[in-house]
Amino acid sequence: MTSGFTVIRDTTPAAAMPKGSVVAMGNFDGMHLGHRAVIAAAIEMSRTHRQPAFAVTFEPHPRKFFSPNTPQFRLTDETNKLRLLAGTGLAGAVVMTFDAARAGTTAQDFIHHDLIARLGVSGIAVGYDFHFGKGRVGSPSLLVSEAPRLGIEVDVQPHVDIDERPVSSSAIRMALAEGQIADATAMLGGPWFITGEVIHGEKRGRDLGYPTANIRLDRHCGLKHGIYAVRVGRGAERFDGVASFGRRPTFDNGAPLLEVFLFDFKGDLYGTALDVAFIGFIRDELKFDSIDALVRQMDDDSAKARAALAAAPDAFPKLGDIG
C-alpha cells in the first residue's frame, strides 16, 4: 500500500481487497479515453455504492502470452500503467498474472472465483469490447446477464470516437508510428510518454553544443524515427527539450536511441530515470552532408520545439505514486 493506492497481486491475501469494491476491468494499455471512460464509470458507481474503486488488469499483456514471438509495441509498461491508474482517483489496482492457468480459466469460473469469491466485488465497469476467459467467450453481455443472479451492478461503456474514428490502443500505435503526435495525444487524453534511465552515449552532442540525455527504448517501440518537442520529468521537476529518436544516419546508423536535449539545464543525469512526454513532431530523421548543416538544423529544431512547448504549457501525463 502506497500513498493511498493499493496494488494487489495473485500472491496478496484476499483480505487486502475491501469486500464490496467496484472494479474497472481491462488491459488498459496506454490508458486512452476509452479506458478512462470505463474508470470514470467505476468511480461513479463506487460513490453510489459507497465503496472503493479498483482497476482489474492483467500482466503480462495477454498478447504476449498467446504470441510470445510476435513483436509487441506496448504503449505503457506495467509500472507506467499503474502510475497512470494511480492518477485517476482509483483506490488501487488488482494485477492478475496472465499465464497458462489464467488462459485456461473459463469465463464462468473467472466471474465466480476471481471476481465474486476472491475479490467480493459489488460492481463492474467494462468497455463494450472487453472479453475474458478461455477462448475469450466472456463478454460484457455475459456479465450483464449474470449480474441479477450475483447481486452486482454492471456498467458497459460504449466506444469513444474522435472525429468519427474509434479510439483504440491500436489506433494510437499507428498514430505514433506515423509521427502523428497530435492524434495520439487526443486519443490518450494527454501526451504519450516513456520512462527510461539515462545511459552513456558517444558524447557527440557535447561537441556540437547539444549535450543529450540518452535513453534506450524498448526494442519493440514503434515510434516513428524523427525529431520531437518533449517535456521531461525528473520526479516533480519539469524541463522542456527537443529529442531525436532514431539511428543517427549522419554518424553511425546504429541501434535506435532516444537522445534528449534539455533547454536551460546543466547537470549530470547519468543513471537518472526520466519521464519523457512527446508533445509535438518536428521532422523526419535526416542524414546531413556536414556537421555545420546538422548544427544549423538542430538550432531550427530547437526553436520549433520551444514554440510547440510554449503552446502547451501544462502538457504532461497525470501520474500517481505507486511507491
VOVO-530485 format. One record per atom (N, C-alpha, C, CB): x, y, z. Coordinates in steps of 0.05 Angstrom, whole numbers, plus 5000, padded with zeros to 4 digits. Glycine has a CB too. Example, Ala and Ser with C-alpha at 12.3 -4.5 7.8 and 13.67 -1.06 7.14 Angstrom:
2
526448865156
524649105156
526449345156
522649115181
525749555142
527349795143
525850015157
528249885114
END
This chain:
323
501749765000
500050005000
501850255000
498150005025
501350434981
502950674979
501350914972
505150634958
501551114988
500351374982
497451354974
501951514960
495951164988
493151144982
492450974959
491951404979
494450864944
493950704921
495050424927
495350814895
493250224927
493949954935
494249784910
491849834953
496449634908
496849444886
496649164897
499749484873
494649014887
494048744896
494848554874
491048714904
496348344881
497148144862
496047864870
500348134860
496647664853
495647404859
496547294886
496547204837
498947384895
500047294920
499147454944
503047294918
497647664939
496647834961
494247704974
495948124950
494147695000
491847585014
489247725005
492147615044
487147575001
484647684991
483547895010
482647464988
484347875036
483348065055
484248345050
484247985083
486348375034
487348645027
485448795009
490048625014
483648654996
481648774978
479148824994
481148594953
478349074998
475849125013
473448994999
475449425016
472048835014
469648705002
467548904995
468548495022
466248864972
464249044963
465349254944
463049184985
467949244937
469149434919
467949424891
472149394918
468249634877
467449654849
470049634832
465849914842
469949494809
472349464793
471849554764
473349174794
473949674753
474049734724
475949524712
475050024718
474949364693
476649154682
477649214654
475048894682
480149154649
481249194623
484249154623
480549464612
485449144599
488349134597
489549414601
489249024570
488149624593
488949904598
491649974586
488949954627
492349864563
494949944551
494750224539
495749734529
496150404551
496150684542
494250864558
495350694514
492250744571
490350904587
489151124570
491751024611
487851044547
486651244529
483851324539
486551134501
482551494523
479951604531
477851384535
478951794510
477951164520
476050954524
476550814551
476250744502
479050774558
479750664584
478850854607
482750614587
479251104602
478551304623
475551314627
479651574615
473951264606
471051264609
470251034626
469751244581
471550804623
470950564640
471650624669
472450314629
473950744673
474750804700
472951014713
477650914700
472151214698
470351424708
467651294716
469951644688
466751104700
464250964707
464450804733
463350784684
466850674736
467250524761
467350704785
469850354759
468750934782
468851124804
466151234811
470851344798
464551294791
461851404796
460151184810
460451494770
460350934801
458850714813
459750674842
459250454797
462350704847
463450664874
462350874893
466450674874
461851114883
460651324901
457851244909
460651604886
456351134889
453551054895
453550824915
452150964869
455550634912
455750404930
457050474956
457250174916
458350704957
459950784980
462150584986
458150825005
463450504964
465650314966
467950414949
464750034956
470450314954
472650404937
472550284909
475350324951
473950414890
474050314863
476950224856
473050534843
477149994844
479749884836
479749824806
480349624852
482049824794
482349714767
483149414770
484549864751
482149254751
483048974748
484448964721
480648764751
486948884721
488448874696
490248634696
490149134693
491548584674
493048334670
495848384661
491548154650
497748234672
500548244665
501747964664
502148434684
503347904644
503848074620
501348104604
506147954604
501448274584
499148314566
498548044553
499748534544
495947974552
495247714540
496447664513
492247694538
496847874497
498047834470
500847714473
498148094455
502247794494
504947694499
504847394505
506247844522
502847304520
502647024526
501846854501
500446974548
499946954486
498946794464
500846814439
496146894456
502247034436
504147064414
506847154423
502947264393
508246984438
510747064450
512947154430
511846844467
512847064406
514847124386
514147354368
515446884370
511747464372
510847694356
511547954370
507747684351
512948144357
513648394370
511148534380
515148574350
511348634405
509048764417
509949054425
508048614442
508849244411
509349534418
507249614439
509049714393
508149604464
506449684486
506549984490
507149544512
504250104493
504250394498
505250464526
501450504493
504650294545
505550334572
506450064584
503250454590
508750064596
509549824611
507949804636
512649824617
508349594651
506749544675
506949774695
507549284689
509349864700
509750074720
508350334712
512650134725
508650414687
507350664678
504350634676
508550754652
503350404670
500450354670
499450404698
499750074660
500850294718
499950324746
500150614755
501650154764
502250754746
502451044753
500151204741
505151154743
499351144716
497151274704
494551204718
496951204675
494150954725
491750874740
491651014767
491750574745
493951044780
494151174806
493351474804
496851144818
493651584780
492951864776
490051924770
494651984754
488451714770
485551744762
483751784786
484651514746
484651724810
482951734833
482051464843
480551894827
482851244829
482350974838
483650924865
483250774817
482550744880
483750664905
486150474901
481650524923
486150334878
488350154874
487949994849
488749964898
489649794845
489449614822
489949324830
491449704800
488449144818
488848864821
490248764796
486048704826
492748674799
494348584776
494348284776
497248694777
492948164757
492747874754
494747774735
489847794746
496247574743
498247454725
496947304703
500147264741
497647374678
496447234655
498347014647
495847424632
497746764655
499346534648
497646314637
500946434673
498646074635
497145844624
494645794641
498845594622
494945804667
492645754684
490445964680
493445754714
491246214678
489246424673
488046394645
490646704676
489646334626
488546304599
486646074597
490846264579
486945874614
485145634614
482745654632
486745394621
482545884646
480245924664
477745994648
480846134685
475545854652
473145924638
472046194647
470945704641
470446314630
469246574637
467646554663
467546684614
466046334665
464346304689
466146274714
462546054686
468246114712
470046084735
471346354743
472145874730
472146504722
473346764728
471346944743
474246904701
468946954734
466947114747
466547024776
464247114732
466046764779
465146664806
467546634825
463746394803
469846544815
472146504833
473646764838
473946294822
474546884816
476247124818
474847374827
477747174792
472647434813
471247684819
469447674844
469547764795
467947464846
465947444868
467247334894
463547284860
468247084892
469246944916
471747084927
469846654910
473747134910
476247244920
476147544925
478447184900
475147694905
475147984908
472648094920
475548114881
470447954918
467948044931
466848304919
468348084960
466948324893
466148584880
463148614882
467048584851
462348874882
459448934882
458649064856
458849124905
460649144840
460049274814
462449244795
459349564818
461849244769
463849204749
463349404726
463948914738
465349544717
465249704694
467149594673
465850004700
466249564648
467949464626
467349624601
467449164622
469149604582
468649714555
467049514539
471249784542
465849624518
464049464501
465449224488
462849644479
468149244485
469549034470
471348864488
471249154449
470848874515
472548714533
471648424533
472448834561
473548244529
472947954530
474947824549
473147834502
474047604561
475647464581
474947174582
475247594609
476647024596
476046734599
477046574576
473146684603
477146314580
478146124560
476646164533
477845834569
478246194512
477046234486
475746514482
475046034481
476146694502
475046964501
472046954499
476247124477
470746754511
467846734509
466446924529
466946454514
467947014549
466847214568
466547474554
468547234593
464247604559
463647854545
462048044563
462047804519
461848294555
460048474571
457248364573
460048744558
456148244552
453448144553
453247914574
452548044526
455247754576
455247544596
455147664624
457647354593
456747864629
456747994655
454048114662
458948214656
452848244641
450148364646
448148144652
449248524621
448247924638
446247704643
446647574670
446547494621
449147564680
449747444706
449247634730
452547344707
449147894724
449048094746
446748054765
448948364734
444248024756
442048004775
442347764794
439447974760
443147534783
443447294800
445747324820
444047054783
447747474813
450047514831
449747754849
452547554815
447747914844
447248154861
449348374857
447248064889
450248394832
452248604827
451148794805
454948484818
452449024803
451749214782
453849204760
451449504793
453049214735
454849214713
454349454695
454648954696
456449604688
456349834670
458049774646
457250094685
456949784622
458449734598
458650004583
457049524580
461150084579
461650344566
461850304535
464150474577
460550474520
460750464491
463550554481
458550624477
464050524456
466650614445
466650924445
467150514417
469051034448
469451324447
470551394419
471451424470
469351594406
470251674380
471351954380
467851664360
473352004363
474352264358
474252304327
477252304369
472752514319
472352564290
471352314276
474952654277
469352184289
468051944279
469951704275
466852004252
472251714289
474051484289
474251364317
476851564278
473951104320
474050984347
476851014359
473250684345
476951074384
479451084399
480250804407
479151274424
482650734402
483650464410
486650474413
482850254389
487750284428
490650264431
491950214404
491350034450
490750064387
491850014360
492050264344
490249804345
489950424345
489950684330
492050874341
487150814332
492550864366
494651034378
497450934369
494451034409
497850674369
500350564360
500850654331
500450254362
498850644315
499050724287
499751014284
496550654271
498451184301
499051474300
501951524308
497151624319
502951394329
505651434337
507651334316
506251284364
506951114302
508651004281
508851204257
507650734272
506851374254
506751564233
507651844241
504051574220
508451874267
509252134277
506952324281
511152254258
504452214283
502152384287
501652424317
499552254273
503352584329
503352624358
500752754367
505652784367
499752944352
497253084360
494952884361
496653314340
494752704341
492652504341
492952314365
492652344315
495352224370
495752044393
495052184419
498751944394
495852434422
495252584446
492252614450
496552864445
490752664428
487852694430
486552434440
486752784403
487452214429
486251954436
486951874465
487051744417
489351944473
490251874500
489052064521
493251874502
488352294513
487452494533
489752634546
485752374553
492152604535
494652724545
496952614530
494952674576
499352724533
501552634517
502552354523
503852824521
503352204502
504551944506
507351984518
504751794479
508151804535
510751844548
512151574552
510451984575
514751584556
516351354563
517951424587
518151254539
518951214601
520751254624
523251084619
519351174651
525551204623
528051054619
530351174634
528651044589
532351014638
534751104652
536751224632
536050874667
537951444640
539951584623
542551414623
540451874633
543451354599
545851194595
548051354582
545250934579
550451254583
552651384569
552551334539
555451294580
553051544524
553051514495
555751584484
550951694482
555851664458
558351744446
559252024453
558151714415
557552174466
558152444475
558752634451
560452444494
557652574428
558052764405
556553024410
557052634380
554253004424
552653244428
554053464443
550153174444
555853394460
557453594475
559053764455
559253464496
560353624436
562053764417
560353944399
563653574401
557853874395
556054024377
554654254392
554053844364
554954264418
553554464434
550754374443
553254714418
550254114439
547653994447
548053744463
545953944421
548953764487
549353524504
546653384509
550753584531
546553124504
543952984506
543952774528
543352854480
541552734539
541052504557
540052284539
538952584580
541552064539
540951834521
539351614536
543451724509
537251524523
535551314535
534951104514
532851444546
535350854522
534850634504
531950544508
536750394509
530250564487
527450484490
527150184485
525750644469
524850084492
524249804487
524749744457
521349734495
525849514451
526649454424
524249424405
528249194423
521849394417
519449374400
517949644398
517549164412
519149854409
517850114407
517450194378
519550334422
514950264371
514350324343
514150614337
511750194336
515150784354
515151074349
516751144324
516251224373
515651314308
517051404283
519651534290
515251594267
521751464274
524351594277
524051884268
526551444261
525052064285
524852354278
525552524302
522152414268
524952784299
525552984319
522853074332
527053224306
522953104359
520553154374
520953384394
519552904388
518853534399
518753714422
517853534446
516753954418
519353554468
518853384491
518753544517
520853154493
517253434536
517353544563
518253314581
514553664573
520153364598
521553164613
521053194643
524553164607
520452974656
520052974685
522252834699
517352864692
523352954720
525252824738
524052854766
528152944737
522552654775
520952684799
518852904794
522852764823
518753104812
516853314808
517853544790
516153434836
520353534782
521453744765
520553704736
524553744767
520253924721
519553914693
521554074677
516654014689
522353964654
524254104636
523154084608
527053984638
523454294592
522854284564
525354204548
521754554554
524854084525
527054004509
526353914481
528553784522
528353834466
527953724439
529353454439
529153914417
528253264425
529352994425
529452874397
527652814443
531452704393
531652554369
531352254375
534452604355
529652124361
529451834363
530051704337
526551744373
532151544336
532851414311
535651294312
532751614289
536851274288
539351124285
541751304279
539050924262
541451564280
543651754275
545051704249
545651734298
543551734226
544751664200
547151834192
542651684179
547352074203
549652244197
552252124208
549252524208
551951964230
554351854243
554751554239
554151924272
552951394251
553451104252
551150924243
554351024279
548751044240
546450884232
546150634251
546650794203
546550684277
546550464296
543850394306
548250544319
543750254329
541250174341
539650414350
541749984366
536950404348
535350634355
535850734383
532350564352
536050994386
536651114412
535051374414
539751164415
534051434438
532751684444
534851874456
530251654463
535252104443
537252294452
535752554459
539552344431
535852634484
534252864493
536053094501
532452784517
535553324489
537053574497
535153744513
538053724472
535853794539
534153954556
534954244554
534353864585
533054424549
533554704547
534254814575
531154854536
536154994576
536755144601
537354954624
534555334608
538754734619
539354544641
542354494641
537754284637
543454484665
546254394668
546354204691
548154644673
547653984687
547853784708
548353504697
545353784725
548853324714
549453044707
546952874711
551852934724
546052744690
543552584692
544052284689
541652674670
546652204687
547251924683
546051754706
550251874681
544651544698
543451364718
540751464729
545251334741
539951694720
537351804729
535051704712
537452114728
532851644724
530451564709
528851814702
528651364726
528351844676
526852074666
524251984653
528552234646
522152144657
519652114642
519852304618
517152164660
519552204594
519652374570
516952374557
521952284551
515552604557
512952624544
513352754516
511052794561
512052644496
512352734469
510052934462
512352504449
510853184458
508953404455
508353464426
509853654469
510353444409
509953504381
512053384363
509953804376
511353314338
513153214318
514253444302
511852994300
516853454299
518053674284
518853594256
520553774299
520253374253
521053294226
522053004226
523353484215
522452894202
523552634199
526552634206
523152524171
527652404212
530452374215
531852404188
531252094228
534052554187
535452614162
538452554164
534952904153
539652514142
542552494141
543652744129
543552244124
545652864143
546853124134
549653084122
546953314158
550253254103
552853234089
555153354106
552653374063
554453524125
556553654141
555553694170
557453914129
557453724188
556753784216
555454054218
559253764234
556554244203
555354524204
552454514195
556954714185
551754364175
548954344166
547254214188
548754194140
548354024201
546853884223
546354084246
548453644233
548354234254
548054424276
546054634269
550754554283
546054734244
544154934236
541254824238
544655034207
540954574230
538354444232
537554404261
538354174217
539454334278
538854304306
537954564319
541254184321
539154784311
538355044321
535455094313
540155264309
534755034288
532055074278
530054884293
531855024248
530954634297
529254444311
528654544340
530654174313
530654654352
530354754380
528354984381
533054834392
528555164362
526655384361
523855284357
527455584338
523455094339
520754984335
519754834359
520754804310
521554694373
520654554397
519854744419
522954374407
521354964422
520655164442
517855274436
522755384443
517355334411
514755444404
512455244410
514655524374
512954984403
510854784408
510354754438
511754514396
512454764454
512154724483
510954974496
514854674495
511455214485
510255454496
507255444491
511455704483
506355314469
503555294463
502155084479
503155234433
503654924494
502554704510
503854714538
502954424497
503454934553
504954984577
504454774599
504255244588
502154644600
501554454622
501454164612
498854534634
502354114588
502153844577
504153654591
502653844546
503053464605
504653254618
502653054629
506553374641
503452794629
501552594640
500952634669
502752314635
498552574677
497752584705
498452314717
494752654709
500552314733
501552064745
501152054775
504452024738
500551824785
500251784814
502651634825
497651644821
502951624851
505151484864
504351204871
505951644889
505951014861
505550734868
507850634886
505250554843
509450814896
511550744914
514150684900
510750504931
END
